[in-house]
Amino acid sequence: MQMEVRPVRQLIGEVIVPGDKSISHRGVMLGALAKGTTRLSRFLAGEDCINTILAFQSMGIDIQMRSSSGEGGSDSSEDYTVLIRGKGLHGLQKPHSIIQAGNSGTTARLLAGILAGQSFAAVLDGDESLRKRPMSRIIDPLRKMGARISPQDHNTLPLTIQGSRLKGMEYTLPVASAQVKSAIVFASLYADSPSIIRQPARSRDHTEIMLQHFGGRVEEQEGTLTAYPAQELHGQDLRIPGDISSAAYFITAALLVPNSRIIMRGVGINPTRTGLLDVYRQMGADITVDNIRNAGGEPVGDITAAHSALKGIETGGSIIPRMIDEIPILALAATQAQGTTVIRDAAELKVKESNRIDVVVRTLQAFGADIEARDDGMLIHGPAPLTGCTVACEKDHRIAMMAAIAGLIAKGRTTITDGQWVDVSFPGFFHVIDRLRA
């Protein structure tokens, strides 16, 4: 789907971004493993999360998704409530066919941890892009727990997972990864003893928060997790916070478009996800967070961003896992900052939906930005005038949305040849741009 974006003079208004993608995935998984009914409101009905639903439906879980258009005033095309009738930790059934994760790394990696402890064998596969992403990072620790996993060549999908009896272990994560950590935590539900997981830095902790909400037990002390086996989980009624990764695009748009001010209501502000806010404030951004409250154990607030003069900074280290999905849009902001911005310690970007270091650099260079790739990040000199161009997002939703925001400040017309990929995480994205423009 080809989309065109033209420059704007001002963006004003309020936005309610779609539900958090990471939390939507985990809500389905835990709801399926719990006894009783789980209700997830403000569920993100993007393709990745739908693949998680389909995976558990293929294993005998009754999951219904109901449209609730207009509920809560969401800017996505429709709001959805998902009802999951869980069958307990041992209620999954052997699927009749291959489980397809599509393009969703979260579905594949977290589900591998769950499948490792079942009483049946299953084959887990994905699309062409997901088949290229590394799976050894979950295979190695799960095998240490006793999992029987047979991967394709080069430790990639498809994976054949023969459920087996699992044992607790001690494991140090080579990189800070919420997906790897979560796979181990899910497998630990079926283990004979607790597992100890050491993290090099904090990554998003939605699995730990939600698991305890469902009755499981995970303890953290100075970055080290202890994940315990579970006898039973219980269905919950949860309202999913707005996704801060989706809000990041409109935060950035407000900072870059003159005379702009945008309020984003009900956004999740989990500290493991707010690295971008911290970096933007270091760059001089006018960002405030108000009306802070709690939703299902997750902190939620209203974020207001206004046009700001930004300055370049150097960022890296432990803050990177707290904003790994927001680095593409940070790179765009850096092209308009005064001075040089250095992003380092972000090699993890190479194994996302695309090689995001190369694709971000190539895309922003097409707009005229002064940016170059480094092995673990980017070097960006600003401010640079941008000119509209034709770009392809290479099946990466975050690249498509970054290009759209760039188009709002570029001279002339920007054409995104495959803009449909924004629906992975933000259905209605282009509609929101049009409304704020008005």
C-alpha positions as CSV (number, residue, x, y, z in Angstrom):
1,M,0.0,0.0,0.0
2,Q,1.6,3.2,-1.2
3,M,1.3,6.2,1.2
4,E,2.2,9.8,0.6
5,V,3.2,12.3,3.2
6,R,3.6,16.1,2.8
7,P,5.3,18.6,5.1
8,V,3.2,20.4,7.8
9,R,3.5,23.7,9.5
10,Q,2.0,22.6,12.8
11,L,0.7,19.5,14.7
12,I,-1.8,20.0,17.5
13,G,-4.1,17.6,19.4
14,E,-4.4,14.6,21.5
15,V,-3.6,11.0,20.7
16,I,-4.5,7.7,22.3
17,V,-2.0,5.2,20.9
18,P,-2.9,1.5,20.4
19,G,-2.3,-1.0,23.2
20,D,1.2,-2.1,24.0
21,K,2.4,-4.8,21.6
22,S,4.7,-6.6,24.1
23,I,1.9,-6.7,26.8
24,S,-0.7,-7.8,24.3
25,H,1.5,-10.8,23.3
26,R,2.1,-11.8,26.9
27,G,-1.5,-11.3,27.9
28,V,-2.6,-14.0,25.4
29,M,0.1,-16.4,26.5
30,L,-0.6,-16.1,30.2
31,G,-4.3,-16.1,29.6
32,A,-4.0,-19.4,27.7
33,L,-1.9,-21.0,30.5
34,A,-4.2,-19.7,33.3
35,K,-7.4,-21.4,34.6
36,G,-10.5,-19.4,33.9
37,T,-11.3,-16.5,31.7
38,T,-8.8,-13.6,30.9
39,R,-10.2,-10.4,29.5
40,L,-7.7,-8.1,27.7
41,S,-9.1,-4.7,26.7
42,R,-7.3,-2.3,24.4
43,F,-5.7,-5.3,22.8
44,L,-3.4,-4.5,19.8
45,A,-4.9,-6.2,16.9
46,G,-1.8,-6.0,14.8
47,E,-0.5,-8.9,12.7
48,D,2.1,-10.0,15.2
49,C,-0.3,-10.3,18.1
50,I,-2.9,-12.0,15.8
51,N,-0.3,-14.6,15.1
52,T,0.1,-15.2,18.8
53,I,-3.7,-15.7,19.1
54,L,-3.7,-18.1,16.2
55,A,-0.8,-20.1,17.7
56,F,-2.8,-20.8,20.9
57,Q,-6.0,-21.4,19.0
58,S,-4.2,-24.2,17.1
59,M,-3.4,-25.7,20.5
60,G,-7.0,-25.9,21.6
61,I,-7.5,-22.6,23.4
62,D,-10.8,-20.8,22.9
63,I,-9.9,-17.1,22.1
64,Q,-12.4,-14.6,20.9
65,M,-11.7,-11.1,19.7
66,R,-14.4,-8.5,19.8
67,S,-14.5,-5.1,18.3
68,S,-15.3,-2.2,20.7
69,S,-15.0,0.7,18.3
70,G,-14.7,4.0,20.0
71,E,-14.2,2.6,23.5
72,G,-11.6,4.8,25.2
73,G,-11.3,7.0,22.2
74,S,-8.5,5.1,20.6
75,D,-7.1,6.5,17.3
76,S,-6.6,3.0,15.9
77,S,-9.2,2.0,13.4
78,E,-10.9,-0.2,16.0
79,D,-10.4,-1.1,19.7
80,Y,-10.5,-4.7,20.5
81,T,-11.2,-6.8,23.6
82,V,-9.9,-10.3,23.7
83,L,-11.5,-13.1,25.8
84,I,-9.3,-16.1,26.5
85,R,-10.7,-19.2,28.2
86,G,-7.6,-20.7,29.6
87,K,-7.1,-24.4,30.3
88,G,-4.3,-24.2,32.8
89,L,-0.5,-24.9,32.6
90,H,-1.1,-28.4,31.2
91,G,-4.1,-27.7,29.1
92,L,-2.5,-27.1,25.7
93,Q,-3.1,-29.7,23.0
94,K,-0.8,-30.9,20.3
95,P,-1.4,-28.7,17.2
96,H,-2.5,-30.4,14.0
97,S,-0.1,-28.4,11.8
98,I,2.9,-26.2,12.0
99,I,2.6,-23.2,14.3
100,Q,3.2,-20.1,12.2
101,A,4.7,-17.0,14.0
102,G,4.7,-14.9,10.9
103,N,7.1,-12.0,11.3
104,S,6.8,-12.0,15.1
105,G,10.0,-12.7,17.0
106,T,8.2,-12.3,20.3
107,T,5.7,-15.0,19.3
108,A,8.4,-17.4,18.2
109,R,10.9,-16.9,21.1
110,L,8.4,-16.8,24.0
111,L,6.4,-19.6,22.6
112,A,9.5,-21.8,22.4
113,G,9.9,-21.5,26.2
114,I,6.3,-22.6,26.7
115,L,6.5,-25.5,24.2
116,A,9.7,-26.8,25.8
117,G,7.7,-27.9,28.8
118,Q,4.7,-29.6,27.1
119,S,3.8,-33.2,26.7
120,F,3.8,-33.1,22.9
121,A,6.0,-32.2,20.0
122,A,5.3,-29.1,17.8
123,V,7.0,-27.4,14.9
124,L,7.4,-23.6,15.1
125,D,8.0,-21.6,11.9
126,G,7.8,-18.0,10.6
127,D,8.0,-16.0,7.4
128,E,11.1,-15.5,5.3
129,S,12.3,-12.5,7.4
130,L,11.8,-14.3,10.8
131,R,13.6,-17.4,9.4
132,K,16.7,-15.2,9.1
133,R,16.7,-14.1,12.7
134,P,18.9,-15.9,15.3
135,M,17.3,-18.5,17.5
136,S,20.4,-19.8,19.2
137,R,19.9,-17.2,21.9
138,I,16.9,-19.1,23.1
139,I,17.9,-22.6,22.0
140,D,21.1,-22.6,24.2
141,P,19.5,-21.8,27.6
142,L,16.4,-23.9,26.9
143,R,18.6,-26.9,26.1
144,K,20.4,-26.3,29.3
145,M,17.1,-26.7,31.1
146,G,16.6,-30.1,29.3
147,A,14.6,-28.9,26.3
148,R,14.7,-31.0,23.1
149,I,14.9,-28.5,20.2
150,S,15.9,-29.3,16.7
151,P,16.5,-26.1,14.6
152,Q,16.9,-25.6,10.9
153,D,20.5,-25.0,9.7
154,H,22.3,-22.1,11.4
155,N,20.0,-22.3,14.4
156,T,17.1,-20.6,12.7
157,L,13.4,-21.4,12.2
158,P,11.7,-23.8,11.8
159,L,12.2,-25.4,15.2
160,T,11.0,-28.8,16.1
161,I,10.3,-28.8,19.9
162,Q,9.7,-32.0,21.7
163,G,8.2,-31.3,25.1
164,S,10.1,-32.7,28.0
165,R,10.7,-32.5,31.7
166,L,12.6,-29.4,32.5
167,K,15.0,-28.5,35.3
168,G,16.0,-25.2,36.9
169,M,19.3,-23.7,36.1
170,E,21.5,-20.7,36.4
171,Y,22.1,-18.7,33.3
172,T,23.8,-15.4,32.4
173,L,22.3,-13.6,29.4
174,P,25.0,-12.7,26.8
175,V,22.9,-9.6,25.9
176,A,20.1,-7.8,27.6
177,S,17.1,-9.3,25.9
178,A,13.5,-9.4,27.1
179,Q,12.6,-12.1,24.6
180,V,15.3,-14.5,25.8
181,K,14.6,-13.7,29.5
182,S,10.9,-14.3,29.0
183,A,11.5,-17.6,27.2
184,I,13.4,-18.8,30.2
185,V,10.8,-17.5,32.6
186,F,8.0,-19.3,30.7
187,A,10.0,-22.5,30.6
188,S,10.6,-22.2,34.4
189,L,6.9,-22.5,35.0
190,Y,7.4,-26.2,34.0
191,A,10.8,-26.8,35.7
192,D,11.5,-29.0,38.8
193,S,13.2,-26.1,40.6
194,P,13.8,-22.3,40.3
195,S,16.0,-20.8,37.6
196,I,18.4,-17.9,38.2
197,I,18.8,-15.5,35.3
198,R,21.5,-12.9,35.4
199,Q,21.1,-9.8,33.2
200,P,23.9,-7.6,31.9
201,A,21.4,-4.7,31.9
202,R,17.7,-4.2,32.6
203,S,15.3,-5.0,29.7
204,R,11.6,-4.6,29.6
205,D,10.0,-6.6,32.5
206,H,6.4,-7.0,31.3
207,T,6.6,-10.8,31.6
208,E,7.7,-10.6,35.3
209,I,5.0,-8.0,36.2
210,M,2.2,-9.8,34.4
211,L,3.2,-13.3,35.5
212,Q,2.9,-12.2,39.2
213,H,-0.4,-10.6,38.4
214,F,-1.6,-14.1,37.2
215,G,-0.3,-15.8,40.4
216,G,3.2,-16.8,39.3
217,R,6.3,-15.9,41.2
218,V,9.4,-14.1,39.9
219,E,11.8,-12.3,42.2
220,E,14.4,-9.7,41.2
221,Q,17.5,-8.5,43.2
222,E,20.1,-6.2,41.6
223,G,19.3,-7.3,38.1
224,T,19.2,-11.0,38.9
225,L,15.9,-12.9,38.5
226,T,14.7,-16.0,40.2
227,A,11.9,-17.6,38.3
228,Y,9.9,-20.2,40.1
229,P,7.8,-23.2,38.9
230,A,4.1,-22.8,39.2
231,Q,1.2,-25.1,40.1
232,E,-1.6,-22.9,38.8
233,L,-2.2,-19.5,37.2
234,H,-5.5,-17.6,37.3
235,G,-7.3,-15.6,34.6
236,Q,-7.3,-11.8,34.9
237,D,-9.1,-8.8,33.7
238,L,-6.5,-6.4,32.3
239,R,-6.6,-3.0,30.4
240,I,-3.5,-2.8,28.3
241,P,-1.6,0.5,28.4
242,G,-0.8,2.5,25.3
243,D,2.4,1.5,23.6
244,I,5.2,4.0,24.3
245,S,7.0,2.7,21.2
246,S,4.0,3.9,19.2
247,A,3.8,7.1,21.1
248,A,7.5,7.8,20.3
249,Y,6.6,8.8,16.7
250,F,4.2,11.5,17.8
251,I,6.5,12.6,20.6
252,T,9.2,13.1,18.0
253,A,6.8,14.8,15.5
254,A,5.9,17.3,18.1
255,L,9.5,18.0,18.9
256,L,10.5,18.5,15.2
257,V,7.5,20.3,13.7
258,P,7.4,24.1,14.6
259,N,4.6,25.3,16.9
260,S,3.5,21.8,17.7
261,R,2.1,20.4,20.9
262,I,0.7,16.8,21.2
263,I,-0.7,15.0,24.2
264,M,-0.7,11.2,24.4
265,R,-3.1,9.8,26.9
266,G,-2.8,6.6,28.8
267,V,0.7,5.6,27.7
268,G,2.7,2.9,29.5
269,I,5.7,4.5,31.3
270,N,7.4,1.3,32.6
271,P,10.9,2.5,33.5
272,T,12.4,-0.3,31.4
273,R,10.8,1.3,28.4
274,T,11.3,5.1,28.9
275,G,14.9,5.4,27.7
276,L,13.9,7.6,24.8
277,L,12.2,10.1,27.1
278,D,15.5,10.3,29.2
279,V,17.6,10.8,26.0
280,Y,15.2,13.4,24.6
281,R,15.3,15.4,27.8
282,Q,19.1,15.3,27.7
283,M,18.8,16.7,24.2
284,G,16.7,19.6,25.5
285,A,13.2,18.3,24.7
286,D,10.1,19.8,26.2
287,I,8.4,16.6,27.5
288,T,6.2,16.2,30.6
289,V,4.4,13.2,32.1
290,D,1.3,13.8,34.1
291,N,-1.6,11.9,35.7
292,I,0.5,8.9,36.6
293,R,-1.4,5.9,37.7
294,N,-1.3,2.1,37.8
295,A,-2.9,-0.4,35.4
296,G,-2.4,-4.1,36.1
297,G,0.9,-3.5,37.8
298,E,2.1,-1.2,34.9
299,P,2.7,2.5,35.4
300,V,0.7,4.7,33.0
301,G,0.7,8.4,32.3
302,D,-0.2,11.2,29.9
303,I,2.8,12.4,27.9
304,T,2.9,16.0,26.5
305,A,5.6,16.9,23.9
306,A,6.1,20.4,22.4
307,H,8.4,21.8,19.7
308,S,12.0,22.0,21.0
309,A,15.5,23.0,19.9
310,L,17.5,19.8,20.3
311,K,21.2,19.3,20.7
312,G,23.3,16.3,19.8
313,I,24.5,13.9,22.5
314,E,26.3,10.6,22.9
315,T,24.3,7.7,24.2
316,G,24.9,4.1,24.9
317,G,25.4,1.4,27.6
318,S,22.5,0.4,29.8
319,I,20.0,2.9,28.4
320,I,20.0,1.1,25.0
321,P,17.8,-1.9,26.0
322,R,15.3,0.6,27.5
323,M,14.8,2.2,24.0
324,I,16.0,-0.4,21.5
325,D,12.8,-0.1,19.4
326,E,12.9,3.7,19.5
327,I,16.4,4.1,18.1
328,P,15.1,4.6,14.5
329,I,13.0,7.6,15.4
330,L,15.8,8.9,17.7
331,A,18.1,8.8,14.7
332,L,15.6,11.0,12.8
333,A,15.4,13.5,15.7
334,A,19.2,13.6,15.8
335,T,19.3,14.7,12.1
336,Q,17.6,17.9,13.3
337,A,19.7,18.4,16.5
338,Q,22.4,21.0,16.7
339,G,25.8,19.1,16.7
340,T,26.8,15.5,16.6
341,T,24.9,12.5,18.0
342,V,26.6,9.2,18.6
343,I,24.5,6.1,19.2
344,R,26.6,3.1,20.4
345,D,26.1,-0.3,22.0
346,A,23.1,-1.0,19.8
347,A,24.3,-4.0,17.7
348,E,21.1,-5.7,18.6
349,L,19.4,-3.6,15.9
350,K,21.0,-5.8,13.3
351,V,18.7,-8.7,14.2
352,K,15.3,-7.0,14.3
353,E,12.7,-7.1,11.6
354,S,15.4,-5.7,9.4
355,N,19.0,-4.8,10.0
356,R,17.9,-1.5,11.5
357,I,21.3,0.1,11.6
358,D,21.7,-0.3,7.8
359,V,18.1,0.4,6.9
360,V,17.8,3.5,9.1
361,V,21.0,4.9,7.7
362,R,20.1,4.2,4.1
363,T,16.6,5.6,4.5
364,L,17.7,8.9,6.2
365,Q,20.5,9.3,3.7
366,A,17.8,9.2,1.0
367,F,16.2,12.2,2.7
368,G,19.5,14.0,2.7
369,A,20.6,13.4,6.3
370,D,24.3,13.4,7.3
371,I,24.4,10.0,9.0
372,E,26.7,7.0,8.8
373,A,26.5,3.5,10.1
374,R,28.9,2.0,12.7
375,D,29.2,-1.6,13.8
376,D,27.1,-1.0,16.9
377,G,25.2,2.2,16.1
378,M,25.2,5.4,14.1
379,L,27.0,8.8,13.9
380,I,24.7,11.7,13.0
381,H,25.6,15.3,12.2
382,G,22.8,17.9,12.4
383,P,20.9,19.9,11.7
384,A,20.4,18.7,8.1
385,P,17.6,19.9,5.7
386,L,15.6,16.9,4.5
387,T,14.0,16.5,1.1
388,G,11.1,14.2,0.4
389,C,11.9,11.0,-1.5
390,T,10.5,7.5,-2.2
391,V,11.4,4.9,0.3
392,A,10.6,1.2,1.0
393,C,10.5,0.1,4.6
394,E,11.7,-3.5,3.9
395,K,8.8,-5.0,5.8
396,D,9.7,-3.2,9.0
397,H,6.9,-1.2,10.6
398,R,9.2,1.0,12.6
399,I,11.1,2.1,9.4
400,A,7.8,3.0,7.7
401,M,6.7,5.2,10.7
402,M,10.1,6.8,10.9
403,A,9.9,7.7,7.2
404,A,6.4,9.1,7.6
405,I,7.5,11.5,10.4
406,A,10.5,12.5,8.3
407,G,8.1,13.4,5.6
408,L,6.3,15.9,7.9
409,I,9.5,18.0,8.1
410,A,11.0,17.3,4.6
411,K,10.7,19.6,1.6
412,G,8.3,18.2,-1.0
413,R,6.5,14.9,-1.1
414,T,7.5,11.6,0.6
415,T,6.2,8.3,-0.8
416,I,6.4,5.1,1.3
417,T,5.9,2.3,-1.1
418,D,4.9,-0.3,1.5
419,G,3.2,1.7,4.1
420,Q,0.8,-1.1,5.1
421,W,3.5,-2.5,7.4
422,V,2.6,0.2,10.0
423,D,-0.4,-2.0,10.9
424,V,1.9,-4.4,12.6
425,S,2.0,-2.1,15.6
426,F,-0.1,1.0,14.9
427,P,-3.3,0.5,12.9
428,G,-4.7,3.9,12.0
429,F,-1.2,5.6,12.1
430,F,-1.7,7.7,9.0
431,H,-5.2,8.7,10.1
432,V,-3.7,10.1,13.3
433,I,-1.2,12.2,11.2
434,D,-4.0,13.6,9.1
435,R,-6.1,14.5,12.2
436,L,-3.3,16.3,14.0
437,R,-2.5,18.2,10.8
438,A,-6.0,19.4,10.6
